[in-house]
Amino acid sequence: MKAPKKFALILFTVLSCAAFAQTVKVSKESSRIKGDQIEGFAVELEGTQDEVSAAFSKYLKSFSKMKFGASPMTLTETVLGGTSYKSPIYATTKERDKTTLAWIGLKPSEWGSADEAEKVNKELERVMYEFGVRFYRDKIQVDVEESLKALQAVERQQQRLQTENRNLTIRLENNEKEKVQLEKSLEVNKLENLSLLTKIEQNKKSQDSVAVAAEQIKKVVELHKEKQKKVN
């Protein structure tokens, strides 16, 4: 049957996803920004560049204003640790063989003081860790929703099978009752058939007896008629 195979495949997929766990690691990475190679922080994520970039942009917009249309993305009016910063922060993504690197960093020369740049740099490490965690949690949420859909499909199929089982059980009970009635009717029919055969046989014997009596009476009638003719 097709349905069991289909649900076995769904179950295999759900269990595979459930057994899979992700660990987010933030590393120091350099990236070329405006001709300079600057240090920043990055997370390597399992996903295409398109999906990582879309998720990264959405995440960054939650605490900063962004300038699009150029690479890297430029963040301004960024709020980190409750403090708003106007100096630019840069973010970009890089596609690798089977993963995508999300990177963020700043040019200390564009900031008012080295202390402020260092303070923000520490925040950026946290930002990247939180992004990596959110990215995987959002991806897993998609799996959760797919698993819930699969569960609902299985539960609907289970309900259909339970309903079908109840209907089949009722039909079987009715069939058994009908079978008993038919067996009783068949027994009555057999007895009636035997009775009719006996009566037919008795009828044939009675017909033979009546036929003999009729012949004898006819002879008596003829004798009486002959006797009658002889009267003068």
C-alpha positions as a printed Julia matrix, in Angstrom:
232×3 Matrix{Float64}:
   0.0     0.0     0.0
   1.21    3.51   -0.82
   0.1     5.26    2.4
   2.31    3.25    4.83
   5.36    3.83    2.59
   4.6     7.56    2.46
   4.3     7.86    6.24
   7.42    5.73    6.75
   9.35    8.25    4.62
   7.91   11.17    6.64
   8.87    9.44    9.89
  12.42    8.81    8.64
  12.78   12.5     7.68
  11.42   13.72   11.04
  13.7    11.41   13.02
  16.69   12.44   10.9
  16.0    16.11   11.63
  15.44   15.38   15.33
  18.8    13.61   15.6
  20.63   16.56   14.0
  22.1    19.2    16.33
  23.93   22.42   15.48
  26.67   24.18   17.41
  27.35   27.84   16.66
  31.0    28.9    16.77
  32.12   32.48   16.28
  35.56   32.93   14.8
  37.75   35.91   14.04
  37.87   36.53   10.3
  39.22   39.33    8.14
  37.39   40.85    5.19
  38.32   43.46    2.6
  36.36   46.65    3.24
  36.94   49.74    1.08
  40.3    48.42    0.03
  41.47   47.57    3.55
  41.66   44.14    5.17
  39.94   44.48    8.54
  39.33   42.08   11.39
  35.82   41.06   12.36
  33.74   38.14   13.54
  32.07   35.43   11.51
  29.92   32.32   11.79
  29.97   29.54    9.24
  26.45   28.33    8.57
  24.99   25.4     6.67
  22.85   27.14    4.08
  22.97   28.82    0.71
  24.23   32.38    0.41
  20.75   33.57   -0.55
  19.07   32.19    2.56
  21.88   33.23    4.9
  21.97   36.75    3.4
  18.19   37.13    3.72
  18.24   35.96    7.34
  21.3    38.11    8.14
  19.73   41.28    6.7
  16.5    40.66    8.61
  18.43   40.16   11.83
  20.63   43.26   11.4
  17.62   45.46   10.64
  16.24   44.63   14.09
  18.84   46.87   15.76
  20.26   49.15   13.03
  19.57   51.09    9.86
  21.08   49.58    6.75
  22.31   50.86    3.43
  21.76   48.37    0.64
  22.88   48.24   -2.94
  26.55   47.7    -2.26
  28.75   45.05   -0.8
  29.39   45.01    2.07
  26.13   46.1     3.78
  26.61   49.22    5.87
  24.96   49.58    9.28
  24.32   52.99   10.81
  22.56   54.14   13.97
  23.25   50.75   15.46
  21.95   50.02   18.96
  24.17   47.62   20.91
  23.95   46.97   24.64
  21.47   49.81   24.99
  23.82   52.32   23.35
  23.29   53.87   19.91
  26.31   54.27   17.61
  26.43   56.38   14.45
  29.79   55.17   13.13
  29.49   52.55   10.38
  29.57   48.81   10.88
  30.0    46.51    7.9
  28.45   43.13    7.24
  28.66   40.67    4.39
  28.28   37.03    3.44
  30.65   34.75    1.56
  29.68   31.54   -0.13
  31.93   28.56    0.5
  31.81   24.97   -0.76
  28.84   23.7     1.24
  28.42   26.55    3.71
  28.06   30.33    3.87
  30.1    32.64    6.05
  28.3    35.58    7.68
  30.74   38.3     8.71
  30.56   41.6    10.61
  33.23   44.12   11.53
  34.29   47.75   11.69
  37.18   50.03   10.71
  38.6    51.5    13.93
  39.77   54.55   11.98
  36.14   55.51   11.32
  35.29   55.54   15.05
  35.74   58.37   17.53
  38.02   56.44   19.87
  39.83   53.12   20.05
  38.05   52.3    23.32
  34.63   52.76   21.71
  35.65   50.61   18.73
  36.94   47.9    21.04
  33.74   47.98   23.1
  31.58   47.61   19.98
  33.85   44.84   18.67
  33.06   42.78   21.77
  29.36   43.35   21.16
  29.77   42.25   17.54
  31.08   38.87   18.68
  27.89   38.42   20.7
  25.81   39.65   17.75
  27.23   36.98   15.48
  26.7    34.24   18.01
  23.08   35.3    18.49
  22.58   35.44   14.73
  23.97   31.93   14.27
  21.68   30.58   16.98
  18.65   32.38   15.53
  19.46   31.2    12.0
  19.54   27.53   13.0
  16.52   27.87   15.29
  14.53   29.44   12.46
  15.61   26.65   10.1
  14.65   24.05   12.68
  11.31   25.83   13.15
  10.62   25.16    9.48
  11.35   21.49   10.18
   9.08   21.65   13.23
   6.24   23.06   11.13
   6.82   20.43    8.44
   6.85   17.73   11.11
   3.6    19.09   12.56
   2.05   18.99    9.1
   3.24   15.41    8.76
   1.82   14.6    12.2
  -1.54   16.12   11.25
  -1.56   14.11    8.01
  -0.79   10.92    9.93
  -3.46   11.71   12.54
  -6.02   12.35    9.79
  -5.1     9.05    8.18
  -5.32    7.38   11.59
  -8.8     8.83   12.12
  -9.87    7.69    8.64
  -8.59    4.18    9.36
 -10.32    4.11   12.75
 -13.59    5.26   11.17
 -13.17    2.7     8.4
 -12.5     0.03   11.02
 -15.68    0.94   12.92
 -17.73    0.87    9.72
 -16.24   -2.47    8.66
 -16.89   -3.91   12.14
 -20.54   -2.79   11.98
 -20.87   -4.27    8.49
 -19.33   -7.52    9.7
 -21.74   -7.69   12.65
 -24.69   -7.07   10.32
 -23.32   -9.67    7.94
 -23.04  -12.21   10.75
 -26.62  -11.51   11.83
 -27.81  -11.83    8.25
 -25.86  -15.08    7.91
 -27.58  -16.49   11.01
 -30.99  -15.46    9.63
 -30.19  -16.97    6.25
 -29.01  -20.21    7.87
 -32.27  -20.38    9.83
 -34.24  -19.62    6.68
 -32.28  -22.29    4.82
 -33.08  -24.85    7.51
 -36.77  -23.93    7.37
 -36.58  -24.13    3.58
 -35.08  -27.63    3.78
 -37.84  -28.8     6.1
 -40.51  -27.22    3.91
 -38.93  -28.8     0.81
 -38.99  -32.23    2.45
 -42.61  -31.72    3.54
 -43.65  -30.69    0.02
 -41.91  -33.69   -1.53
 -43.71  -35.99    0.92
 -47.07  -34.37    0.18
 -46.48  -34.63   -3.57
 -45.69  -38.34   -3.2
 -48.81  -38.82   -1.09
 -50.82  -36.9    -3.68
 -49.56  -39.19   -6.46
 -50.58  -42.26   -4.46
 -53.96  -40.73   -3.73
 -54.43  -39.94   -7.43
 -53.62  -43.55   -8.31
 -56.13  -44.85   -5.77
 -58.81  -42.47   -7.01
 -58.11  -43.44  -10.6
 -58.57  -47.13   -9.74
 -61.79  -46.34   -7.9
 -63.0   -44.27  -10.84
 -62.43  -47.19  -13.24
 -64.26  -49.57  -10.97
 -67.2   -47.16  -10.63
 -67.3   -46.74  -14.41
 -67.62  -50.52  -14.77
 -70.41  -50.6   -12.22
 -72.18  -47.83  -14.14
 -71.87  -49.82  -17.35
 -73.25  -52.91  -15.65
 -76.2   -50.95  -14.35
 -76.86  -49.56  -17.82
 -76.79  -53.07  -19.32
 -79.1   -54.28  -16.64
 -81.39  -51.37  -17.32
 -81.61  -52.25  -21.02
 -82.73  -55.74  -20.23
 -85.8   -54.59  -18.4
 -88.95  -55.09  -20.58
